[in-house]
């Protein structure tokens, strides 16, 4: 992005101040990003607000222009992994180009200091990274790559924070079902103070919800440049990002990943979050995946609605399979709620397009239910279901693996639907 374009984007996302309770701010949900500005005035503002200095992109560009496409040493591979707080960290190594010929299976294992990420003791701190998926790097471009890894002990045991391993085993056991996932990731953009959502007035609140969802104009859309930049970066990386839109609360956005088959749903959502963090690093805005970043007033929370189907559900007459799966999900409702994200109780209240977390429900076209059956599925007698319970900060490996495991489980008692009167 040209400096002039970045300046315009930042100007549209004018700073403001609003109230956010400290009780809903946690390391796993709200993270800071490294500084970068493009003008002297922005550098001064950043120094005053955060005590951090800015990087002049024209100086940095000189180094980005150094040609390395034919570098004899090879390409840069950014190894990414999930830390103990539910964030994605990374570090880079140089690899021969030949290592990319067989995808993730051809890449070497690597390690990091787990004592610095809360994943290992200091006297035995080595954590092993196992490459699982490879994508093009939208930041370094060229032949450089991003590598999604899972984590193991030196003895080969999955770390307690490695939720991918159990999910992958579940999908491998039901490979013939060809499970599809479409994950809807909502997030909220804040100024660097981590208190003020983009576009909110200083010391107060914006107008009530209504015009912001899929809205346009400087009075309605705050952070569109971030959303569009993230969209393009994910497309370049090769992620199955399928769309994006402004959400109901001002400063809140959503993107969708999928349809993905099995474990790649978790891989791609985790990496898309990492890419979003990197984009926000460049734009100097803060992103949170907290499910209810603003609790005072009438504001929507943020979720990660999870759309799911098997081949039987998608085939003719698949509605019978969809309803059976929903009954199974209802029978394990409490277990799913407990695993669906931190702070979700602040969001699942029965208001703002959510179902109360203490009650399981489902219905056709009913966004106030735990599980929604789309009208198209009802009309076609096949399709998919939407689990609306997962929070925006959920672990997609846990969510997708648990949905799969439950829907492949034993028959469950019938639950009556709560169908919407109209779409």
Backbone torsions as a table, in degrees:
resi	resn	phi	psi	omega
1	UNK	NA	133.2	178.8
2	UNK	-68.0	149.3	-179.8
3	UNK	-54.3	-39.2	-178.8
4	UNK	-63.9	-38.3	178.7
5	UNK	-65.6	-40.5	179.5
6	UNK	-65.0	-38.0	178.8
7	UNK	-62.7	-43.6	178.9
8	UNK	-62.6	-43.7	-179.4
9	UNK	-60.9	-42.4	180.0
10	UNK	-69.2	-33.1	179.2
11	UNK	-66.9	-36.7	179.0
12	UNK	-67.4	-28.6	178.7
13	UNK	-95.3	68.3	-173.3
14	UNK	-66.2	140.2	-179.9
15	UNK	-63.8	148.7	176.8
16	UNK	-153.4	175.4	-179.4
17	UNK	-132.9	136.1	175.6
18	UNK	-147.3	169.3	-173.9
19	UNK	-88.7	130.1	172.5
20	UNK	-135.0	126.0	-179.1
21	UNK	-68.8	137.9	-179.6
22	UNK	-66.4	-18.6	-178.7
23	UNK	-67.0	-20.7	-178.6
24	UNK	-100.8	7.4	179.2
25	UNK	-102.8	118.7	178.4
26	UNK	-132.9	161.6	-179.6
27	UNK	-59.9	-34.9	-177.2
28	UNK	-74.2	-18.8	-174.5
29	UNK	-108.0	-28.9	-175.3
30	UNK	-132.3	119.4	-172.6
31	UNK	-127.7	147.9	177.0
32	UNK	-85.7	163.8	178.4
33	UNK	-131.1	161.0	-177.2
34	UNK	-73.9	152.9	-171.6
35	UNK	-83.6	150.8	172.6
36	UNK	-164.2	130.7	178.6
37	UNK	-139.0	167.2	-173.2
38	UNK	-119.1	-10.5	-179.7
39	UNK	-133.6	162.9	179.9
40	UNK	-63.0	-38.3	-178.7
41	UNK	-66.1	-39.5	178.1
42	UNK	-68.1	-36.4	177.3
43	UNK	-62.7	-41.8	178.8
44	UNK	-63.9	-44.7	179.5
45	UNK	-60.7	-43.9	-179.6
46	UNK	-63.4	-43.3	179.8
47	UNK	-62.2	-38.4	-179.0
48	UNK	-70.3	-37.3	-173.2
49	UNK	-85.2	-33.1	-171.8
50	UNK	-125.7	-11.7	-176.7
51	UNK	74.4	13.8	-179.8
52	UNK	-108.9	152.8	-179.8
53	UNK	-98.1	162.4	-177.0
54	UNK	-103.2	161.7	176.4
55	UNK	-110.2	129.9	177.8
56	UNK	-76.2	115.5	-176.7
57	UNK	-63.9	-25.1	178.4
58	UNK	-68.7	-32.0	175.7
59	UNK	-71.2	-45.2	-179.7
60	UNK	-63.2	-35.8	-177.5
61	UNK	-59.9	-31.1	178.7
62	UNK	-57.2	-37.3	-179.4
63	UNK	-81.7	-32.6	176.0
64	UNK	-65.6	-27.3	-179.2
65	UNK	-79.4	-7.9	177.3
66	UNK	-65.2	121.4	-177.2
67	UNK	-72.6	126.7	178.1
68	UNK	-131.5	9.4	-177.2
69	UNK	-59.5	-31.0	179.8
70	UNK	-107.8	24.9	-178.9
71	UNK	-60.5	127.8	-177.0
72	UNK	-65.8	-29.2	-178.4
73	UNK	-69.2	-24.0	177.8
74	UNK	121.2	-146.9	-175.4
75	UNK	-116.4	168.0	177.2
76	UNK	-96.5	127.7	178.0
77	UNK	-115.9	118.1	179.0
78	UNK	-91.7	105.7	179.7
79	UNK	-82.4	122.6	-176.6
80	UNK	-113.5	141.5	177.2
81	UNK	-147.5	164.8	-178.6
82	UNK	-96.5	130.1	-177.1
83	UNK	-89.9	-173.4	-176.2
84	UNK	-72.3	-16.7	-177.5
85	UNK	-101.4	7.5	179.0
86	UNK	81.5	26.3	174.2
87	UNK	-114.4	168.1	179.1
88	UNK	-106.8	125.7	174.9
89	UNK	-112.6	168.0	-178.1
90	UNK	-158.7	159.0	169.2
91	UNK	-150.7	161.6	-168.4
92	UNK	-112.6	145.7	171.7
93	UNK	-139.3	157.9	176.2
94	UNK	-92.9	131.6	-179.6
95	UNK	-129.6	147.8	172.1
96	UNK	-62.5	145.1	179.5
97	UNK	-57.4	-32.2	-177.4
98	UNK	-61.5	-22.6	-179.4
99	UNK	-67.5	-19.5	-177.3
100	UNK	-84.7	-8.7	-172.1
101	UNK	-64.2	-29.1	-178.3
102	UNK	-111.1	23.2	177.9
103	UNK	65.1	-149.6	-176.3
104	UNK	-61.6	-33.5	-178.1
105	UNK	-64.5	-23.4	-179.1
106	UNK	-91.1	-3.0	-177.9
107	UNK	-90.1	145.0	-178.8
108	UNK	-74.8	152.5	170.6
109	UNK	-67.1	160.4	177.8
110	UNK	-144.5	-179.0	-180.0
111	UNK	-144.4	164.8	174.0
112	UNK	-146.0	170.5	-178.2
113	UNK	-82.8	98.4	-178.8
114	UNK	-68.3	-18.9	178.1
115	UNK	-70.4	-19.8	179.2
116	UNK	-90.4	-4.6	179.8
117	UNK	-121.7	8.7	-179.7
118	UNK	73.1	25.7	-175.8
119	UNK	-121.1	2.2	179.1
120	UNK	-162.5	152.2	177.3
121	UNK	-75.2	159.0	-177.5
122	UNK	-64.6	-28.1	-177.7
123	UNK	-86.5	-2.9	176.3
124	UNK	-154.2	65.9	-162.6
125	UNK	-93.7	-2.7	-173.7
126	UNK	-75.6	123.6	174.4
127	UNK	-112.7	134.3	-177.3
128	UNK	-94.7	130.8	175.3
129	UNK	-98.5	127.9	178.7
130	UNK	-109.1	112.7	179.0
131	UNK	-60.1	132.2	-178.6
132	UNK	-122.1	-29.1	-179.0
133	UNK	-152.9	143.7	-176.4
134	UNK	-123.0	136.7	-179.8
135	UNK	-137.2	157.4	176.5
136	UNK	-68.4	145.6	-178.7
137	UNK	-88.4	111.3	-178.2
138	UNK	-77.2	-5.3	-178.9
139	UNK	-98.9	-43.1	178.4
140	UNK	-91.9	-19.3	178.4
141	UNK	60.3	-157.5	-178.9
142	UNK	59.2	-142.7	179.7
143	UNK	-92.2	5.7	-177.5
144	UNK	-70.5	154.2	-170.9
145	UNK	-134.8	157.6	166.9
146	UNK	-104.5	136.5	-176.2
147	UNK	-122.0	115.6	176.5
148	UNK	-85.7	125.2	-174.8
149	UNK	-119.9	157.0	162.4
150	UNK	-109.7	175.5	-167.2
151	UNK	-125.0	139.3	-179.3
152	UNK	-138.3	162.4	170.9
153	UNK	-76.4	164.5	175.3
154	UNK	-57.6	-22.7	178.3
155	UNK	-82.3	-3.2	177.5
156	UNK	92.6	9.7	178.0
157	UNK	-90.2	136.1	176.5
158	UNK	-59.7	138.1	174.8
159	UNK	-63.8	155.0	175.6
160	UNK	-56.2	-28.9	178.6
161	UNK	-84.9	-1.0	179.7
162	UNK	-87.9	85.8	179.1
163	UNK	-81.2	-11.6	-179.5
164	UNK	-66.1	-38.0	-173.9
165	UNK	-58.4	-48.7	-178.2
166	UNK	-69.7	-37.0	178.0
167	UNK	-64.1	-43.2	179.6
168	UNK	-61.8	-38.4	178.0
169	UNK	-64.7	-39.3	178.5
170	UNK	-63.2	-45.3	-179.8
171	UNK	-67.3	-37.1	179.3
172	UNK	-63.6	-32.8	-179.7
173	UNK	-73.8	-16.2	-177.6
174	UNK	-129.9	37.7	-174.4
175	UNK	-59.4	-34.3	-177.5
176	UNK	-67.0	-17.0	179.9
177	UNK	-75.4	-17.8	-179.4
178	UNK	48.0	64.6	-177.4
179	UNK	-72.5	131.7	176.4
180	UNK	-107.5	140.0	174.4
181	UNK	-127.8	138.4	169.1
182	UNK	-124.6	114.7	-172.8
183	UNK	-108.3	127.9	-177.0
184	UNK	-104.1	99.8	-175.2
185	UNK	-91.4	114.0	173.7
186	UNK	-97.6	149.8	179.9
187	UNK	-153.6	162.8	-179.1
188	UNK	-125.4	135.1	179.4
189	UNK	-97.8	134.3	179.1
190	UNK	-124.8	159.6	165.8
191	UNK	-68.3	168.7	-175.3
192	UNK	-64.5	-13.7	175.8
193	UNK	-69.8	-11.9	-179.3
194	UNK	61.3	20.0	-180.0
195	UNK	-119.9	-34.7	-171.4
196	UNK	-107.5	112.8	174.2
197	UNK	-62.0	149.3	179.3
198	UNK	-57.4	133.4	176.6
199	UNK	86.9	-5.0	-178.8
200	UNK	-83.4	141.9	-177.6
201	UNK	-71.1	150.6	-178.8
202	UNK	-61.6	125.5	175.7
203	UNK	71.9	16.7	-178.5
204	UNK	-157.5	-151.1	-175.8
205	UNK	-131.2	153.4	175.8
206	UNK	-77.6	179.9	175.6
207	UNK	-62.9	161.7	-175.3
208	UNK	-61.8	160.6	179.2
209	UNK	-59.7	148.8	-179.1
210	UNK	153.6	-62.2	-175.9
211	UNK	-84.0	-7.0	-170.8
212	UNK	-84.6	-35.1	-177.5
213	UNK	-62.0	117.1	-178.3
214	UNK	56.5	24.7	-176.3
215	UNK	-83.4	169.5	178.9
216	UNK	-135.4	160.2	179.6
217	UNK	103.0	152.7	-176.5
218	UNK	-65.8	-18.4	179.0
219	UNK	-87.0	-8.0	-175.4
220	UNK	-122.2	-35.4	-173.0
221	UNK	-111.7	121.7	-177.0
222	UNK	-126.7	110.5	179.0
223	UNK	103.3	17.9	-178.8
224	UNK	-59.5	-36.3	179.9
225	UNK	-60.6	-38.0	177.9
226	UNK	-64.6	-46.8	180.0
227	UNK	-60.4	-45.4	-178.8
228	UNK	-67.9	-40.1	178.1
229	UNK	-62.5	-42.6	178.1
230	UNK	-63.4	-42.2	179.5
231	UNK	-57.2	-50.4	-178.0
232	UNK	-65.5	-38.9	179.7
233	UNK	-64.2	-39.7	178.7
234	UNK	-67.9	-39.4	176.8
235	UNK	-61.6	-44.4	178.9
236	UNK	-61.7	-41.0	-178.4
237	UNK	-63.7	-24.4	-177.7
238	UNK	98.3	12.4	176.4
239	UNK	-72.9	152.6	179.8
240	UNK	-86.7	55.7	176.6
241	UNK	-76.1	129.0	-170.6
242	UNK	-113.7	-2.3	177.8
243	UNK	169.0	173.5	178.2
244	UNK	-158.1	156.0	177.5
245	UNK	-163.4	155.7	171.2
246	UNK	-71.0	143.5	-176.9
247	UNK	-100.4	-175.0	-169.7
248	UNK	-68.0	-41.3	179.4
249	UNK	-85.7	135.1	179.3
250	UNK	-60.6	135.7	-176.2
251	UNK	89.0	-1.7	-178.4
252	UNK	-107.6	139.9	-177.6
253	UNK	-134.8	167.1	177.9
254	UNK	-140.6	146.9	166.5
255	UNK	-136.2	160.0	-177.1
256	UNK	-120.2	137.3	176.5
257	UNK	-117.2	125.3	177.7
258	UNK	134.5	177.9	2.5
259	UNK	-72.4	135.9	176.6
260	UNK	-116.7	149.4	-178.8
261	UNK	-97.8	120.9	173.1
262	UNK	57.8	-127.1	-171.9
263	UNK	-66.1	-21.7	-178.3
264	UNK	-66.7	-19.4	175.1
265	UNK	-61.1	-47.0	177.5
266	UNK	-67.7	-42.6	178.7
267	UNK	-56.7	-48.1	-173.3
268	UNK	-74.3	-33.9	178.1
269	UNK	-69.4	-42.3	178.1
270	UNK	-60.5	-44.7	-178.3
271	UNK	-69.2	-33.0	177.4
272	UNK	-65.1	-33.8	175.3
273	UNK	-65.6	-41.9	178.2
274	UNK	-61.2	-45.0	179.0
275	UNK	-61.8	-38.9	178.2
276	UNK	-63.4	-41.7	177.3
277	UNK	-60.6	-40.8	179.8
278	UNK	-67.7	-38.5	177.2
279	UNK	-64.1	-44.5	179.3
280	UNK	-65.2	-29.7	174.5
281	UNK	-59.5	-43.4	179.3
282	UNK	-69.5	-39.6	-177.4
283	UNK	-83.1	-7.2	-179.2
284	UNK	58.2	47.2	169.3
285	UNK	-125.5	158.3	-179.0
286	UNK	-101.5	136.1	176.8
287	UNK	-115.3	137.2	174.4
288	UNK	-124.8	143.5	173.9
289	UNK	-104.2	16.9	179.8
290	UNK	-64.3	137.5	-176.1
291	UNK	-71.3	-14.8	178.4
292	UNK	-150.5	72.1	-176.1
293	UNK	-68.9	-23.1	176.5
294	UNK	-122.9	112.9	-177.6
295	UNK	-102.6	-15.6	-179.6
296	UNK	-91.0	119.9	-178.6
297	UNK	100.9	-178.8	-175.5
298	UNK	-98.1	84.7	-177.3
299	UNK	-129.8	137.9	176.7
300	UNK	-63.5	148.8	171.4
301	UNK	-87.4	-167.3	-177.9
302	UNK	-127.6	131.6	-178.2
303	UNK	-124.3	-175.8	173.1
304	UNK	-137.0	69.9	-178.7
305	UNK	-55.0	133.7	-172.6
306	UNK	-117.8	110.8	179.7
307	UNK	-90.3	134.8	-171.0
308	UNK	-140.9	141.8	172.1
309	UNK	-155.8	155.0	169.5
310	UNK	-110.8	171.9	179.1
311	UNK	-58.9	-39.4	179.6
312	UNK	-63.7	-36.2	178.6
313	UNK	-68.8	-34.0	-177.5
314	UNK	-81.8	-21.4	179.5
315	UNK	-75.3	165.5	179.6
316	UNK	-54.1	133.9	-178.9
317	UNK	79.1	11.5	-175.2
318	UNK	-68.7	-9.4	179.6
319	UNK	-59.8	-33.9	177.4
320	UNK	-59.3	-42.0	178.2
321	UNK	-67.8	-36.9	178.6
322	UNK	-61.6	-47.2	-177.9
323	UNK	-66.6	-39.6	176.8
324	UNK	-60.0	-43.3	179.8
325	UNK	-63.4	-38.8	179.4
326	UNK	-64.3	-40.9	176.8
327	UNK	-60.3	-39.3	177.9
328	UNK	-65.8	-40.4	177.9
329	UNK	-63.7	-38.0	178.2
330	UNK	-65.8	-35.7	-179.1
331	UNK	-67.0	-23.9	180.0
332	UNK	-115.1	28.9	-174.1
333	UNK	-54.9	-48.0	-176.3
334	UNK	-62.5	-38.9	178.9
335	UNK	-64.6	-41.3	179.9
336	UNK	-66.9	-44.5	179.3
337	UNK	-58.1	-41.8	-178.8
338	UNK	-64.5	-24.7	-175.5
339	UNK	-103.8	0.5	-168.7
340	UNK	-94.5	10.1	172.8
341	UNK	132.3	149.5	-179.4
342	UNK	-78.9	133.8	179.4
343	UNK	80.2	10.6	-176.0
344	UNK	-67.3	-22.4	178.9
345	UNK	-65.2	-23.2	177.1
346	UNK	-73.7	-22.4	-176.9
347	UNK	-97.5	-43.9	-174.5
348	UNK	-84.8	77.2	-175.7
349	UNK	-111.1	-4.3	-173.3
350	UNK	91.1	-2.6	177.0
351	UNK	-113.8	167.2	174.2
352	UNK	55.5	51.1	175.5
353	UNK	62.8	37.7	174.8
354	UNK	-131.1	159.9	170.4
355	UNK	-96.4	149.9	175.7
356	UNK	-61.8	133.0	-174.5
357	UNK	-65.5	-18.8	-177.2
358	UNK	-86.7	-4.6	-177.4
359	UNK	-131.8	133.4	176.8
360	UNK	-95.3	137.5	178.9
361	UNK	-151.8	160.4	173.7
362	UNK	-151.2	158.3	179.5
363	UNK	-173.3	163.8	178.1
364	UNK	-78.8	124.9	175.6
365	UNK	62.2	17.0	-176.2
366	UNK	-101.7	104.5	-179.6
367	UNK	-80.4	0.3	174.1
368	UNK	-96.1	10.9	-179.9
369	UNK	-105.0	164.7	175.6
370	UNK	-66.0	-43.4	180.0
371	UNK	-123.5	130.2	177.5
372	UNK	-109.1	133.8	169.4
373	UNK	-98.9	121.1	-179.6
374	UNK	-63.5	151.3	176.9
375	UNK	-60.6	-34.0	179.1
376	UNK	-63.6	-36.2	178.1
377	UNK	-66.2	-40.8	177.2
378	UNK	-63.0	-43.8	-177.7
379	UNK	-68.3	-38.0	-176.7
380	UNK	-89.2	-9.8	-176.4
381	UNK	61.9	27.3	176.2
382	UNK	-169.3	167.5	178.8
383	UNK	143.9	-120.3	-173.5
384	UNK	-150.5	171.9	173.8
385	UNK	-119.0	157.3	177.7
386	UNK	-119.6	113.7	174.4
387	UNK	-86.2	111.0	-174.0
388	UNK	-93.1	5.8	-174.0
389	UNK	-83.9	-33.9	-175.6
390	UNK	-59.6	141.2	179.6
391	UNK	-84.7	166.6	-178.3
392	UNK	-65.6	-23.8	179.6
393	UNK	-101.1	18.0	-179.8
394	UNK	-65.7	161.0	172.3
395	UNK	-89.2	111.6	-176.0
396	UNK	-64.8	-24.5	174.2
397	UNK	-65.3	-45.0	179.6
398	UNK	-64.2	-46.9	-176.5
399	UNK	-62.6	-52.5	-176.4
400	UNK	-67.0	-40.8	179.0
401	UNK	-64.6	-38.6	-178.2
402	UNK	-71.4	-40.1	176.2
403	UNK	-59.6	-45.0	179.9
404	UNK	-62.1	-48.3	-178.1
405	UNK	-60.6	-45.4	-178.0
406	UNK	-65.6	-44.6	-176.9
407	UNK	-70.6	-19.9	174.9
408	UNK	-91.1	1.5	-176.0
409	UNK	-83.3	-170.4	-176.0
410	UNK	-68.6	161.3	177.1
411	UNK	-57.3	152.3	-177.1
412	UNK	-130.9	160.0	179.8
413	UNK	-60.1	149.9	-179.1
414	UNK	-69.9	138.4	175.3
415	UNK	-120.4	132.5	-178.5
416	UNK	-75.5	138.1	-179.0
417	UNK	-75.4	158.8	173.1
418	UNK	-118.6	73.7	-174.8
419	UNK	-69.3	143.7	177.8
420	UNK	-70.5	147.6	178.7
421	UNK	-68.0	-32.0	178.0
422	UNK	-152.1	163.6	-176.7
423	UNK	-65.9	NA	NA
